[in-house]
Amino acid sequence: MKVLEEINVLRYYKPFIDAAGGVGELKKALKWSEWYAVKWWEEIFNDLGLSSVRGNIFARALFISLRLRGYIGENGHVKKRPEKPELPTNSYAMEFVELHESFDQLGAVNVASNKVDENMISVLYSTMLSQGWYKILRRTFLELIGIKNYGVILEPVIKEGNVALAVMELHTPKLYVGFDYRRDNVELAASVLKAKPGGCVGNICIYHATTACDVTNIVKRLVPNGVDVALLLHTLYWLLDPVKELSCIASALSPSGKLIVGQQVVESTPGLVAMVAAMGAKHVFSWKGVEKMLIASGYELEKRYLRYMPYYIAIWKPRRGS
């Protein structure tokens, strides 16, 4: 990690670092993510070869992130192996390691060959969203970007409603609109938030929609002046057509509206990035790739907090009149 990035992590994510038991405990946990990533890649490469990268996003995420770190070469062969790390003692840091252990039991080759039951991976994803370390990561993000300053919030791909619930614990927005392309997620989020699928209950509205473009007109009817913020926490890689959907989201923002992005990228923790890719993500991004995509979608950067550790965080706004 570059010195400036490390300084910014300590500056912006101190509550998360403290909860994880301090820098030492956090580094132990992160080393396990690298150790497992190398283990998984070596198993996949030995069994399936380099062609696995073309056919599976889990394998592709491992290949890109480990190449960046110098663990593997362009031909896929492992150049160096990290030593097996010491286990952390902090409960949140240990939760993070145990998530990797649970995923490892599925078998990396099975995951890369699409032989693992989708329900088993979905259970792991739900487990991750509810773990203590992830809750603190999420809360720290919301406090960092000042979620209390936004009255009307749009959340594309609301998933199981965990982000919305965390927002409600900090702040009561005037209106919170979420959508998801999966009907089961819409049902889960509605249940968690005591809302109604396909409509509004109080200040919460949840809809089923294949893409952000399919829900834009609904948002405009609900909020003719536009939403204050579109909140995308670990969401970009779920979007089916990111550039098109981001452009549609821009049209739903108010004249002063913001797009706030928190996104795991290939420069972040490699094991975690690969796991989430296997959990249904459609894409993997570098932090520079995220920014190029946002520029192509008609946005300009207002403030970047972090490039990649623990993940990319920035505030963007539409380029008006472009």
Sequence and secondary structure as in RCSB ss.txt:
>XXXX:A:sequence
MKVLEEINVLRYYKPFIDAAGGVGELKKALKWSEWYAVKWWEEIFNDLGLSSVRGNIFARALFISLRLRGYIGEN
GHVKKRPEKPELPTNSYAMEFVELHESFDQLGAVNVASNKVDENMISVLYSTMLSQGWYKILRRTFLELIGIKNY
GVILEPVIKEGNVALAVMELHTPKLYVGFDYRRDNVELAASVLKAKPGGCVGNICIYHATTACDVTNIVKRLVPN
GVDVALLLHTLYWLLDPVKELSCIASALSPSGKLIVGQQVVESTPGLVAMVAAMGAKHVFSWKGVEKMLIASGYE
LEKRYLRYMPYYIAIWKPRRGS
>XXXX:A:secstr
  HHHHHHHHHH HHHHHHTTSHHHHHHHHHHHHHHHHHHHHHHHHHH TTHHHH HHHHHHHHHHHHTTSB TT
S B           SHHHHHHHHHHHHHHTT HHHHHTT S HHHHHHHHHHHHHSHHHHHHHHHHHHHTTGGG 
SEEEEES TTSHHHHHHHHH   SEEEEEES HHHHHHHHHHHT  BTEEETTEEEEE SSHHHHHHHHHHH TT
 EEEEEEES GGG SSHHHHHHHHHHHEEEEEEEEEEE  TTS HHHHHHHHHTT S    HHHHHHHHHHTTEE
EEEEEESSSS EEEEEEE TT 
